[in-house]
């Protein structure tokens, strides 16, 4: 892979004089006890952070996946997109909040199959959707549906992809430093 452009835009702060920047960063500080570096970067274009937060929250609330399945989706997309920041962050969330078994998270991080059949079908289909840019074959979709998912879950994956494109691609151009809270699950793309 070629070297990735690095923006010179600063990380924004919750005390920024522009309310379009400070308001969502203050909300993140209140909700999470910190302003993630990713949010501070995306706040350079408030609409980008707003679009990310909207898509991310709608995915969490409406896509029809369990908390564990949600992490499989988000972590798989971030792993395929080689986003070091989001792989670390979602690994942390998977461990600490969503209670994903470590063997599931570690399998995704290592690009290995998951032993749970249904979660593996989900991981494979998310990978297909990501790598094919939303063009799964009928056989790939049928295998996903045969594992117990519905066609609306495919729409949920598309919603997750939209949120992860925003965050993964932003982190690429910012070369976003992993926050100390997520550092225990730091990840580097394979060489």
Buried (B, 14 or more C-beta within 10 A) or exposed (E): EEEEEEEEEEBBBBEBEEEEBBBBBBBBBEEEEBBBBBBBBBBBBBEBBBBBBEBBEBBBEEBBBEEBBBBBBBBBBBBBBBBBBBBBBBBBBBBEEBEBBEEBBBBBBEEEEBEBEEBBBBBBBBBBBBEEEEEBEEEBBEBBBEBEBEEEBBEBBEBBBBBBBBBBBBBBEBEBBBBEBBEEBEBEEEE
